[in-house]
Amino acid sequence: MQEYKRIDITKDEIIPLAERMRKDGVILAMIHGHLGKDGLPVISYEYQIGTGIESYTITGEKVLPTISHIYDLAAEWPERELSELIDITFEGLDTSKRLFMPESMLEGQGHIFVTPMDELIEKVQKKKEE
């Protein structure tokens, strides 16, 4: 079984952590993000440590430093995706071209929001009752 460990960090720890992990040959497995129930972003940097995953998580920050200069495309693509899908700015990241949406659609950043599952279920139930 794969071990999963969550560690809360601050945005000031992102770069030193990424530099140390890269120097030690640790793989950046993924960068994930979502909006919490309070509407604030939750961003997790997941590193493969042995056979497990260590998830370094930042909550409530809308501006974070990019680690694309440390982890190349392994960081650039998920950072660009998060920049486009939720209201996150990665300082130093080139977001001049979109990954998913047409350039003419939804000007600015973070305009595609995912509705939490419990809200979707509630909406479906209300429609059935009508």
Backbone as a chain_set.jsonl record, in Angstrom:
{"seq": "MQEYKRIDITKDEIIPLAERMRKDGVILAMIHGHLGKDGLPVISYEYQIGTGIESYTITGEKVLPTISHIYDLAAEWPERELSELIDITFEGLDTSKRLFMPESMLEGQGHIFVTPMDELIEKVQKKKEE", "coords": {"N": [[0.834, -1.17, 0.0], [0.475, 2.23, -0.773], [1.909, 4.934, 0.935], [0.539, 7.972, 2.164], [1.115, 11.279, 2.947], [0.254, 14.317, 4.422], [1.428, 17.609, 4.594], [1.312, 20.743, 5.954], [2.347, 23.85, 4.645], [3.89, 27.117, 4.216], [3.673, 29.757, 1.737], [6.21, 30.81, 1.443], [7.873, 28.677, 1.784], [7.789, 27.138, -0.477], [9.632, 27.39, -2.744], [12.294, 26.842, -1.552], [11.744, 24.204, -0.696], [11.117, 22.861, -3.126], [13.578, 23.175, -4.452], [15.291, 21.71, -2.756], [14.109, 19.155, -2.953], [14.434, 18.618, -5.697], [17.231, 18.652, -5.898], [17.765, 16.409, -4.379], [16.855, 14.46, -6.054], [14.161, 13.839, -6.091], [10.948, 13.054, -7.337], [8.548, 15.244, -8.713], [5.342, 14.588, -8.41], [2.776, 15.676, -8.913], [0.927, 18.757, -9.083], [-1.759, 19.819, -7.377], [-4.96, 21.446, -7.126], [-7.735, 23.094, -5.568], [-10.821, 24.744, -4.715], [-11.584, 25.517, -1.424], [-14.266, 24.947, 0.974], [-14.687, 27.458, 1.976], [-14.169, 29.009, -0.159], [-11.574, 29.691, -0.668], [-8.367, 29.098, -2.186], [-6.757, 25.87, -2.244], [-3.733, 24.479, -2.524], [-1.707, 21.8, -3.497], [1.445, 20.369, -3.476], [2.746, 17.554, -4.694], [5.019, 15.128, -3.94], [6.96, 12.3, -4.85], [8.062, 10.135, -2.568], [10.104, 7.647, -2.035], [8.109, 4.86, -1.965], [5.876, 6.228, -1.385], [3.718, 9.174, -1.124], [4.287, 12.543, -0.458], [2.48, 15.262, 0.408], [2.617, 18.588, 0.132], [1.005, 21.277, 1.351], [-0.662, 24.341, 0.714], [-2.831, 26.752, 1.94], [-5.319, 29.131, 1.169], [-3.878, 31.098, -0.219], [-3.587, 33.245, -2.982], [-1.621, 34.039, -4.666], [1.29, 32.617, -5.694], [4.727, 31.494, -5.832], [6.225, 30.428, -8.897], [7.407, 27.121, -9.641], [8.4, 26.245, -11.931], [10.857, 26.767, -13.074], [12.454, 25.112, -11.697], [11.392, 22.498, -11.782], [10.709, 22.255, -14.444], [8.596, 21.256, -17.163], [7.065, 19.502, -15.655], [6.14, 20.991, -13.555], [5.291, 23.329, -14.816], [3.009, 22.805, -16.516], [0.871, 21.865, -14.703], [0.761, 24.186, -13.1], [0.025, 26.16, -14.965], [-2.466, 25.135, -15.69], [-3.889, 25.31, -13.225], [-3.796, 28.052, -12.93], [-5.435, 28.841, -14.984], [-7.871, 27.593, -14.409], [-8.675, 28.071, -11.729], [-8.621, 30.885, -9.5], [-5.646, 31.571, -9.288], [-2.414, 32.908, -9.157], [0.723, 32.343, -10.444], [3.683, 33.565, -9.751], [6.065, 34.619, -12.077], [5.493, 32.738, -13.971], [4.756, 32.035, -17.331], [1.802, 32.86, -18.645], [0.671, 33.586, -21.003], [-0.555, 32.253, -23.08], [-3.362, 30.147, -23.455], [-4.28, 26.937, -22.081], [-6.64, 25.387, -22.291], [-9.105, 26.829, -22.85], [-10.548, 28.902, -25.455], [-8.723, 31.747, -26.636], [-10.28, 34.051, -26.826], [-12.274, 33.789, -25.016], [-13.666, 34.171, -21.756], [-12.017, 36.285, -20.39], [-9.087, 37.007, -18.489], [-7.999, 35.491, -15.361], [-8.78, 32.383, -13.727], [-11.6, 31.711, -14.132], [-13.13, 29.485, -14.429], [-14.974, 27.595, -12.52], [-15.405, 24.839, -10.398], [-18.244, 23.194, -9.354], [-18.926, 22.14, -6.091], [-19.522, 18.695, -5.227], [-21.57, 18.143, -3.321], [-23.198, 20.409, -3.574], [-24.053, 20.144, -6.232], [-25.578, 17.784, -6.07], [-27.58, 18.66, -4.347], [-28.799, 20.637, -5.962], [-29.791, 19.042, -8.055], [-31.607, 17.456, -6.651], [-33.476, 19.414, -5.827], [-34.5, 20.194, -8.328], [-35.824, 17.856, -9.074], [-37.843, 17.832, -7.222], [-39.425, 19.929, -8.024]], "CA": [[0.0, 0.0, 0.0], [1.229, 3.477, -0.881], [1.701, 5.845, 2.057], [0.235, 9.358, 1.808], [1.337, 12.149, 4.099], [-0.026, 15.727, 4.133], [2.203, 18.531, 5.417], [0.958, 22.127, 5.659], [3.486, 24.757, 4.547], [3.572, 28.481, 3.79], [4.149, 30.006, 0.379], [7.652, 31.078, 1.498], [8.593, 27.402, 1.827], [7.624, 26.423, -1.746], [10.878, 27.363, -3.533], [13.342, 26.034, -0.898], [11.331, 22.803, -0.7], [11.289, 22.34, -4.491], [15.023, 23.103, -4.733], [15.839, 20.583, -2.001], [13.597, 17.914, -3.529], [15.081, 18.417, -7.009], [18.637, 18.307, -5.62], [17.782, 15.033, -3.855], [16.364, 13.549, -7.085], [12.771, 13.478, -5.799], [10.025, 13.328, -8.447], [7.321, 16.005, -8.494], [4.292, 13.745, -8.988], [1.7, 16.521, -9.428], [0.471, 19.904, -8.308], [-3.218, 19.811, -7.394], [-5.589, 22.584, -6.484], [-9.193, 23.197, -5.542], [-11.331, 25.772, -3.818], [-12.169, 24.966, -0.214], [-15.656, 25.346, 1.243], [-14.682, 28.897, 2.234], [-13.886, 29.676, -1.422], [-10.148, 29.972, -0.786], [-7.643, 28.011, -2.852], [-5.926, 24.893, -1.547], [-2.789, 23.98, -3.526], [-0.862, 20.734, -2.96], [2.609, 19.926, -4.253], [2.892, 16.157, -4.308], [6.322, 14.557, -4.27], [7.067, 10.859, -4.63], [9.135, 9.822, -1.628], [10.126, 6.185, -1.992], [6.871, 4.322, -2.539], [4.771, 7.037, -0.885], [3.523, 10.543, -1.599], [4.221, 13.616, 0.525], [1.703, 16.362, -0.149], [2.9, 19.844, 0.816], [-0.227, 21.989, 1.049], [-0.8, 25.753, 1.045], [-4.248, 27.098, 1.934], [-5.721, 30.526, 1.266], [-3.001, 32.006, -0.972], [-3.958, 33.386, -4.389], [-0.395, 34.327, -5.41], [2.353, 31.702, -5.289], [5.85, 31.503, -6.767], [6.316, 29.269, -9.786], [8.578, 26.241, -9.505], [8.654, 25.726, -13.28], [12.293, 26.883, -13.349], [13.101, 24.027, -10.947], [10.862, 21.213, -12.238], [10.388, 22.328, -15.865], [7.21, 21.016, -17.564], [6.342, 18.792, -14.591], [5.488, 22.039, -12.758], [4.678, 24.359, -15.662], [1.662, 22.448, -16.975], [-0.142, 21.975, -13.653], [0.631, 25.583, -12.683], [-0.78, 26.843, -15.986], [-3.829, 24.62, -15.564], [-4.495, 25.92, -12.043], [-3.933, 29.477, -13.204], [-6.569, 29.019, -15.887], [-9.108, 27.035, -13.889], [-9.071, 28.75, -10.495], [-7.996, 32.205, -9.385], [-4.302, 31.458, -8.724], [-1.339, 33.494, -9.961], [2.055, 31.828, -10.153], [4.626, 34.616, -10.119], [7.155, 34.164, -12.92], [4.996, 31.756, -14.934], [4.207, 32.615, -18.558], [0.421, 32.424, -18.884], [0.187, 34.384, -22.133], [-1.385, 31.392, -23.933], [-4.213, 29.249, -22.68], [-4.184, 25.493, -22.298], [-7.92, 24.762, -22.57], [-10.158, 27.681, -23.37], [-10.15, 29.801, -26.536], [-8.159, 33.02, -26.176], [-11.307, 35.091, -26.811], [-13.313, 33.452, -24.04], [-13.373, 34.299, -20.33], [-10.808, 37.069, -20.178], [-8.537, 37.004, -17.138], [-7.655, 34.202, -14.781], [-9.618, 31.748, -12.728], [-13.02, 31.891, -14.375], [-13.811, 28.206, -14.547], [-15.073, 27.072, -11.179], [-16.053, 23.544, -10.284], [-19.242, 23.176, -8.292], [-18.738, 20.985, -5.203], [-20.465, 17.609, -5.448], [-22.755, 18.255, -2.466], [-24.058, 21.436, -4.159], [-24.666, 19.57, -7.43], [-26.61, 16.839, -5.628], [-28.671, 19.483, -3.809], [-29.492, 21.255, -7.096], [-30.529, 17.985, -8.766], [-32.752, 17.076, -5.817], [-34.453, 20.494, -5.893], [-35.156, 20.13, -9.628], [-36.733, 16.71, -9.067], [-38.981, 18.186, -6.376], [-40.243, 20.952, -8.704]], "C": [[0.888, 1.245, 0.0], [0.881, 4.399, 0.286], [1.482, 7.263, 1.547], [0.362, 10.199, 3.062], [1.098, 13.586, 3.674], [0.737, 16.588, 5.13], [1.815, 19.949, 5.011], [2.217, 22.992, 5.673], [2.975, 26.152, 4.197], [4.125, 28.694, 2.392], [5.646, 30.306, 0.35], [8.486, 29.799, 1.505], [8.579, 26.666, 0.483], [8.942, 26.283, -2.503], [11.969, 26.564, -2.827], [13.024, 24.536, -0.887], [11.571, 22.178, -2.074], [12.777, 22.201, -4.834], [15.666, 21.923, -4.014], [15.397, 19.251, -2.605], [14.299, 17.607, -4.856], [16.53, 17.973, -6.826], [18.764, 16.857, -5.149], [17.236, 14.009, -4.846], [14.931, 13.087, -6.867], [11.875, 13.922, -6.956], [8.862, 14.177, -7.957], [6.218, 15.221, -9.191], [3.19, 14.589, -9.611], [1.544, 17.734, -8.53], [-1.044, 19.928, -8.477], [-3.751, 21.08, -6.753], [-7.093, 22.493, -6.543], [-9.569, 24.37, -4.649], [-11.969, 25.086, -2.624], [-13.594, 25.46, -0.031], [-15.775, 26.846, 1.501], [-14.376, 29.707, 0.974], [-12.42, 30.015, -1.629], [-9.416, 28.792, -1.417], [-6.836, 27.145, -1.891], [-5.041, 24.267, -2.619], [-1.865, 22.971, -2.861], [0.221, 20.358, -3.956], [2.905, 18.51, -3.791], [4.19, 15.582, -4.857], [6.325, 13.072, -3.959], [8.295, 10.598, -3.774], [9.133, 8.31, -1.439], [8.884, 5.657, -2.687], [5.646, 5.126, -2.098], [4.718, 8.415, -1.52], [3.504, 11.47, -0.387], [3.576, 14.801, -0.155], [1.928, 17.61, 0.702], [1.822, 20.836, 0.388], [-0.221, 23.417, 1.58], [-2.283, 26.094, 0.928], [-4.423, 28.614, 2.02], [-4.87, 31.531, 0.517], [-3.427, 32.046, -2.428], [-2.769, 33.725, -5.273], [0.71, 33.454, -4.833], [3.519, 31.824, -6.263], [5.813, 30.267, -7.661], [7.522, 28.413, -9.399], [8.92, 25.636, -10.865], [10.126, 25.845, -13.661], [13.09, 25.796, -12.623], [12.691, 22.666, -11.514], [10.359, 21.231, -13.684], [8.898, 22.072, -16.131], [6.396, 20.256, -16.518], [5.622, 19.776, -13.678], [4.737, 23.024, -13.646], [3.243, 24.018, -16.058], [0.625, 22.496, -15.859], [-0.316, 23.4, -13.133], [-0.213, 26.368, -13.681], [-2.238, 26.415, -15.905], [-4.541, 25.279, -14.379], [-4.711, 27.414, -12.236], [-5.157, 29.751, -14.063], [-7.896, 28.608, -15.237], [-9.595, 27.666, -12.59], [-8.222, 30.007, -10.355], [-6.673, 32.136, -8.625], [-3.325, 32.109, -9.689], [-0.034, 32.874, -9.507], [3.057, 32.847, -10.668], [5.799, 34.026, -10.897], [6.743, 33.159, -13.972], [4.396, 32.476, -16.133], [2.82, 32.028, -18.808], [-0.181, 33.184, -20.063], [-0.662, 33.566, -23.106], [-2.144, 30.427, -23.053], [-3.962, 27.786, -23.028], [-5.493, 24.93, -22.835], [-8.91, 25.63, -23.329], [-9.656, 28.545, -24.526], [-9.669, 31.133, -25.968], [-9.226, 34.097, -26.019], [-12.348, 34.896, -25.711], [-12.814, 33.641, -22.612], [-12.054, 35.019, -20.068], [-10.376, 37.037, -18.717], [-8.263, 35.606, -16.649], [-8.771, 33.682, -13.892], [-11.107, 31.903, -12.92], [-13.787, 30.593, -14.531], [-13.818, 27.597, -13.156], [-15.853, 25.77, -11.186], [-17.028, 23.615, -9.111], [-19.008, 21.949, -7.419], [-19.861, 19.969, -5.375], [-21.717, 17.751, -4.595], [-23.721, 19.328, -2.984], [-24.763, 20.917, -5.412], [-25.805, 18.63, -7.055], [-27.828, 17.601, -5.119], [-29.484, 20.117, -4.936], [-30.338, 20.234, -7.862], [-31.764, 17.583, -7.966], [-33.839, 18.145, -5.851], [-35.207, 20.481, -7.216], [-36.159, 18.988, -9.668], [-38.0, 17.021, -8.282], [-39.923, 19.187, -7.063], [-41.231, 20.375, -9.68]], "O": [[1.911, 1.299, 0.682], [-0.293, 4.619, 0.588], [2.153, 7.706, 0.616], [-0.208, 9.878, 4.105], [1.665, 14.04, 2.68], [0.707, 16.346, 6.337], [1.971, 20.321, 3.848], [3.045, 22.892, 6.579], [1.791, 26.345, 3.92], [4.947, 27.911, 1.915], [6.293, 30.077, -0.673], [9.691, 29.849, 1.255], [9.288, 25.673, 0.321], [9.33, 25.172, -2.866], [12.538, 25.666, -3.449], [13.916, 23.704, -1.047], [12.155, 21.1, -2.177], [13.183, 21.21, -5.441], [16.49, 21.215, -4.592], [16.202, 18.331, -2.753], [14.707, 16.472, -5.102], [17.002, 17.053, -7.493], [19.732, 16.168, -5.47], [17.158, 12.822, -4.528], [14.526, 12.054, -7.4], [12.026, 15.023, -7.486], [8.259, 13.884, -6.924], [6.159, 15.187, -10.421], [2.711, 14.279, -10.702], [1.971, 17.737, -7.375], [-1.548, 20.044, -9.594], [-3.075, 21.711, -5.94], [-7.658, 21.889, -7.455], [-8.736, 24.914, -3.925], [-12.793, 24.186, -2.782], [-14.07, 26.298, -0.797], [-16.831, 27.437, 1.275], [-14.327, 30.936, 1.018], [-12.058, 30.573, -2.665], [-9.789, 27.636, -1.214], [-6.311, 27.613, -0.881], [-5.541, 23.598, -3.524], [-1.305, 23.238, -1.798], [-0.052, 20.07, -5.121], [3.271, 18.289, -2.636], [4.422, 15.554, -6.065], [5.775, 12.632, -2.949], [9.426, 10.816, -4.207], [8.262, 7.762, -0.763], [8.633, 5.966, -3.852], [4.512, 4.752, -2.4], [5.561, 8.773, -2.342], [2.796, 11.218, 0.588], [4.067, 15.289, -1.173], [1.484, 17.679, 1.848], [1.731, 21.195, -0.786], [0.162, 23.677, 2.721], [-2.92, 25.762, -0.072], [-3.777, 29.288, 2.822], [-5.128, 32.731, 0.616], [-3.611, 30.999, -3.048], [-2.884, 33.705, -6.499], [1.029, 33.535, -3.647], [3.318, 32.22, -7.412], [5.413, 29.188, -7.223], [8.525, 28.92, -8.897], [9.639, 24.64, -10.946], [10.596, 25.082, -14.505], [14.269, 25.59, -12.91], [13.533, 21.788, -11.704], [9.653, 20.313, -14.1], [8.039, 22.597, -15.423], [5.169, 20.356, -16.497], [4.598, 19.433, -13.088], [3.665, 23.503, -13.274], [2.355, 24.863, -15.943], [-0.422, 23.117, -16.043], [-1.424, 23.787, -12.761], [-1.073, 27.156, -13.285], [-3.141, 27.241, -16.035], [-5.67, 25.751, -14.518], [-5.699, 27.971, -11.758], [-5.833, 30.766, -13.893], [-8.93, 29.224, -15.5], [-10.801, 27.783, -12.374], [-7.208, 30.153, -11.036], [-6.577, 32.575, -7.479], [-3.398, 31.89, -10.898], [0.281, 32.88, -8.317], [3.257, 32.979, -11.875], [6.443, 33.074, -10.455], [7.568, 32.761, -14.794], [3.618, 33.416, -15.973], [2.682, 30.85, -19.139], [-1.392, 33.401, -20.118], [-1.419, 34.143, -23.886], [-1.636, 29.951, -22.038], [-3.498, 27.454, -24.119], [-5.479, 24.088, -23.733], [-9.482, 25.205, -24.333], [-8.474, 28.885, -24.576], [-10.16, 31.587, -24.934], [-9.092, 34.972, -25.163], [-13.206, 35.755, -25.506], [-11.67, 33.308, -22.3], [-11.094, 34.421, -19.581], [-11.215, 37.04, -17.816], [-8.29, 34.648, -17.422], [-9.59, 34.442, -13.377], [-11.819, 32.201, -11.961], [-14.999, 30.621, -14.747], [-12.786, 27.136, -12.668], [-16.844, 25.629, -11.903], [-16.669, 24.046, -8.015], [-18.901, 20.836, -7.935], [-21.007, 20.335, -5.637], [-22.82, 17.506, -5.082], [-24.935, 19.176, -2.848], [-25.937, 21.216, -5.631], [-26.877, 18.678, -7.659], [-28.966, 17.24, -5.417], [-30.714, 20.136, -4.88], [-31.463, 20.528, -8.266], [-32.84, 17.391, -8.532], [-35.021, 17.806, -5.899], [-36.413, 20.727, -7.243], [-37.239, 19.137, -10.239], [-39.086, 16.547, -8.617], [-41.098, 19.271, -6.707], [-41.977, 21.12, -10.316]]}, "num_chains": 1, "name": "protein.A"}
